[in-house]
Amino acid sequence: VGCDRTGYETALGAFSIGDRNEEGRRILDFCSRNDMAIMNTFYKHEETKKWTWYRWNEKEGTYTDKSMIDLVLTSNKNIFADVKSVASISCDSDHRLLLAKLKIKKIRSKQSVSKKRLLL
């Protein structure tokens, strides 16, 4: 989705990575039209916890391509506490596990109002 927030300030956070391609522009347009936000980009993390896809190069012994392609979209930013990728869990895939921490308020049960009867 890229780092340039111009025109997408509500949809794209300050902590995005990479360059924007056509798919990134389309997802940002979708988010803007539907009042949504890409939550991966709203939390400050080291770069290794931002990218969600990688390609390992055996010759170089390093990741040659990496990208943020797995995204958490929401219409309510207030329910999220954090979003990041987890590198330490191997899912036997070139995608990393994406972890979203939510802020969920406990719903109070309605207490039944009991009326005390007076004996006369």
N, C-alpha and C positions, 0 to 999 in steps of 0.2 A: 504494500500500500504506500510505501515511500515515506519520506520525512517531511515533505513540504505540506504544511497545513493550510496554505492560502485557499480560502473558499470552503474549507472543510473543518473549521475550528471546532464545531460541536461534535463532529463524527470521529475525528482523529486526534488522539492525545499527543502530548509533547514528547513521548518516548518511543516513537516508531523507529524502524531501521530500514535501510536499503533504498533502492530506487523504485519509482512507481512504473508499472507496466500497464498495459490495457486492462487486464483483469483487476488490478488495483484501483484504477480509475472507475471501473464499472461498479465495484463493491462500494466505493466511497459515494458515488452518485446514488446508489440504492439506499445507503444509510442516510444520506442527506434528504432524499425524498420522503423517507419513512420515519424521520426523527429518531434514528438509531445511532449507536456509537460502537466503535471497535474497541472493546475493553482491554485487549492486549497492549494497547498503546498508551494507556493512562497511568501506568505504574512504572516507576523507575527500578530497573534491574540491570545487572551486568549483561552484556550483549549475549552471552551464551544461554541465558534464560529467556531470551526474546525470540530467537529463531526456532521454528517448529519443524523444519524439514532440512535435510542435509544429504550431501552425496560425498561418500568417502573415496579418496583417491589412494589406491594401494601403492602406486609408484612414489608419490610424494609423502605418504604417511600422514595425511591431514585431510580436513574437509575442504574441498575445492569449491563447492557451491552450497549455499545455505540461504534460507529464506523464511519469512513469516507468512505461511500460507494457510495455517489452521487458525481460525479467528473465532472470538466470542463476541457475538453481536447482541445488543440489548436496547430496549427502549426505556429502561430504567437504570441509570448509572448508580443510583443510591443503594442498590442491593448488593453491590460487589465490594469486597474488601481488598482483593488482589487477584491478578491473573498472570500466570507465568508458565513456561514450559519446564519440564522436569527431565534433565539429562540422565539422571542416575537410574532410571527405570527403563529397561530394555523391553520393547514390545515386539522384537524381531521385525522391525520395520524401519524405513528411512524417515518416518515421522516420529516426533517426540510426543510424549504424553503432555497434555495441556491441563493445567490445574487452575480452577477458578474457585476462590473462597468467597462464600456468600455471607452477607449479614442478614440473618433471619431473626425476626423478633418473635418471641414466644407469644402465642395467642392466648390471651387470658380467657378462661372460660367464664361464662356469665354465671354469677352466683345467684341462685334462686333467692328471691326475697321472701323470707318466711314471715308471715304475720303471726304475732303472738296473740293468742286468744286470752282474753280476760275472763275469769270465772266470776260471775255475779251471784 
